[in-house]
Amino acid sequence: MSFEFFVRFVGMLIFAFLGGYAGAELSLQYGQNPRVYVPVLGLVGVLVGLIMTPYLTTRPARAMRAVLGRLAAETLFAGLIGLIVGLLIAALLAFPLSMLPAPFGDVLPFLGVLIFIYFGVTLFVMRQGDIMSMLGSFGGRGGGPETTGGSAAAWSNLNRTILLDTSVIIDGRVADIAKTGFLPGTLLIPRFVLNELQYIADSPDGLRRARGRRGMDTIGELQKLPNVLTRVSDIDVEGMREVDDKLVVLARQLKCPVLTNDYNLNRVAELQGVTILNINELANAIKSVVLPGELLRINVIQEGKEYGQGVGYMDDGTMVVVENGKDVIGEYTEVTVSKVLQTAAGRMIFARVDEDKGKRKK
């Protein structure tokens, strides 16, 4: 027996009793036979209780749970503090307001409670970032401005939530980055992202299935890291079907960044004011910096698109196009950088074979 059926049954009994009681009162008031009024109104109460009970109990509770589930812990905490402050101010003003002449003394205390609760919750939720920073500053030692500011910033970073996209979980590099400590805070994986990952892992296509299972392994590795808090949440977004759309809306609600390497999600999120942490951009940022005229020693492994070109790669994966490098394919060769080109796909280096140094085999 489901909980909603139990609630309907209890509501049916309560409304049946109320209907029978109302029928008895009406029969006494109008001098009618109670054997007619009591059963009829009792059956009406049964019908009303059977239909209306979920709309008065379980469904509002479910809607409230969904709303609270979409809120960040910082927002709930700030709202709770605002509620307490609003109630305290309303309690302090209730007695003076009750001394006013009627009807003001009867109405204003109740209105004061509603008004101060509303403004308290609204004000504290609006300034939740400052409140969390202030609470974090209380943990600083020494009391100096630098210590206080540093503690607040550290507390804010450690309590930051980062949403993980499906693509970045499948990529797997997020686990290696998290090990280094460059991702402070909580890594949040919504249930709909996990469901999409499971759907990919169950795909009949072998490649997609392998990628999905690698993503599952990545989540397991993240959860084992002692310095990273990884949480899978049932939080969801109503009215959205696409995972990318849900991530963008959820990031705006939680006021947190999205970790991804999906170019399309990156562009859509930036247009809507959502902060994006792109692993591909991070990888490009930490690649070796070379300048025209520098010498590199690389292994030319294949021909290029143009005649006589060769292509090699640096240790960080940066592609090097070598002019006249066709003759040294398969050999480690010293080349001179002629040009560095930054593209959307990453950094590309153009070089030429250093004839003075000659070719050197590994």
Residue pairs with C-beta under 8 A, 6 or more apart in sequence:
3 58
4 54
4 58
7 53
7 54
7 57
7 58
8 49
8 50
8 53
8 54
10 53
11 49
11 50
11 52
11 53
11 56
11 57
12 45
12 46
12 49
12 50
12 53
13 49
14 49
15 45
15 46
15 48
15 49
15 52
15 53
16 42
16 43
16 45
16 46
16 49
17 42
17 45
18 45
19 41
19 42
19 43
19 44
19 45
19 46
19 48
20 38
20 39
20 41
20 42
20 45
22 41
22 45
23 34
23 37
23 38
23 39
23 40
23 41
23 42
24 34
24 37
24 38
26 32
26 37
26 41
27 33
27 34
27 36
27 37
27 38
28 34
66 236
66 238
68 76
69 233
69 234
69 235
69 236
70 235
70 236
70 237
70 250
70 253
70 254
71 79
71 253
71 254
72 161
72 253
72 254
72 255
72 256
74 128
74 129
74 132
74 159
75 125
75 128
77 128
78 124
78 125
78 127
78 128
78 131
78 132
79 121
79 124
79 125
81 124
81 131
82 120
82 121
82 122
82 123
82 124
82 125
83 117
83 120
83 121
84 120
85 120
85 124
86 113
86 116
86 117
86 118
86 119
86 120
86 121
87 113
87 116
87 117
87 120
89 116
89 120
90 109
90 112
90 113
90 115
90 116
90 117
93 109
93 112
93 116
94 109
94 112
94 113
97 104
97 105
97 108
97 109
97 112
98 105
98 106
98 108
98 109
99 105
100 108
124 131
129 156
132 155
132 156
132 159
133 152
133 153
133 155
133 156
134 152
135 155
136 151
136 152
136 154
136 155
136 156
136 159
137 148
137 149
137 151
137 152
137 155
139 151
139 155
140 147
140 148
140 150
140 151
140 152
141 147
141 151
157 184
157 185
158 184
158 185
159 185
159 186
160 184
160 185
160 186
160 256
160 257
161 185
161 186
161 188
161 254
161 256
162 183
162 185
162 186
162 187
162 188
162 256
162 257
162 258
162 259
162 277
163 188
163 190
163 247
163 250
163 251
163 254
163 256
163 257
163 258
163 259
164 174
164 187
164 188
164 189
164 193
164 258
164 259
165 193
165 244
165 247
165 258
165 259
165 260
165 261
165 262
165 265
166 193
166 196
166 197
166 200
166 215
166 243
167 260
167 261
167 262
167 265
168 174
168 259
168 260
168 261
168 262
168 279
169 189
169 193
169 197
169 215
169 218
169 219
170 197
170 200
170 211
170 212
170 214
170 215
170 218
171 261
171 279
172 214
172 215
172 217
172 218
173 279
173 283
174 183
174 187
174 218
174 222
174 259
174 279
175 218
175 221
175 222
175 225
177 183
177 279
177 282
178 187
178 222
178 225
178 227
178 228
179 225
179 227
179 228
181 227
183 228
183 259
185 229
186 229
186 230
186 231
187 222
187 228
187 229
187 230
187 231
187 259
188 231
188 233
188 235
188 254
188 256
189 219
189 230
189 231
189 232
189 233
190 232
190 233
190 235
190 236
190 246
190 247
190 250
191 232
191 233
191 234
191 235
191 236
192 236
192 237
192 243
192 246
193 243
193 247
194 219
194 232
196 243
197 212
197 215
197 216
197 219
198 212
198 216
199 212
200 208
200 209
200 211
200 212
200 215
201 209
201 212
201 213
201 215
201 216
202 209
202 212
203 209
203 212
219 230
219 232
222 228
222 230
223 230
235 250
236 246
237 245
237 246
237 249
237 250
237 253
240 246
240 249
244 262
244 264
244 265
244 268
247 258
247 265
247 269
248 258
248 265
248 268
248 269
248 272
248 274
251 257
251 258
251 269
251 274
251 275
252 272
252 273
252 274
256 275
257 274
257 275
257 276
257 277
258 265
258 269
258 274
258 275
258 276
258 277
259 277
259 279
260 266
260 276
260 277
260 278
260 279
261 278
261 279
261 280
265 276
266 276
266 278
269 275
269 276
270 276
280 346
283 317
283 346
284 346
284 347
286 316
287 314
287 316
287 317
287 318
287 346
287 347
288 314
288 315
288 316
288 318
290 296
290 337
290 340
290 349
291 337
291 340
292 337
292 338
292 339
292 340
293 336
293 337
294 336
294 337
295 334
295 335
295 336
295 337
295 354
295 357
296 314
296 320
296 334
296 335
296 336
296 337
296 349
296 351
297 332
297 333
297 334
297 335
297 360
298 312
298 313
298 314
298 320
298 322
298 332
298 333
298 335
299 312
299 313
299 330
299 331
299 332
299 333
299 362
300 310
300 311
300 312
300 322
300 325
300 328
300 329
300 330
300 331
300 333
301 311
301 312
301 313
301 329
301 330
302 310
302 311
302 329
303 309
303 310
303 311
303 326
303 329
304 310
304 311
304 321
304 322
304 325
304 326
308 323
308 324
308 325
308 326
309 321
309 322
309 323
309 324
309 325
309 326
310 321
310 322
310 324
310 325
310 326
310 327
310 328
310 329
311 319
311 320
311 321
311 322
311 325
312 319
312 320
312 322
312 325
313 319
313 320
314 320
314 349
317 346
318 346
318 347
318 348
318 349
319 346
319 348
319 349
320 335
320 349
320 350
320 351
321 348
321 349
321 350
321 351
322 328
322 333
322 335
322 351
322 352
322 353
323 338
323 350
323 351
323 352
323 353
324 352
324 353
325 333
325 335
325 353
328 353
328 359
331 359
331 360
331 361
331 362
332 360
332 361
332 362
333 353
333 354
333 359
333 360
334 353
334 354
334 357
334 358
334 360
335 351
335 352
335 353
335 354
336 351
336 352
336 354
337 349
337 350
337 351
338 350
338 351
338 352
339 349
339 350
340 347
340 348
340 349
340 350
341 347
341 348
341 349
341 350
342 348
353 359
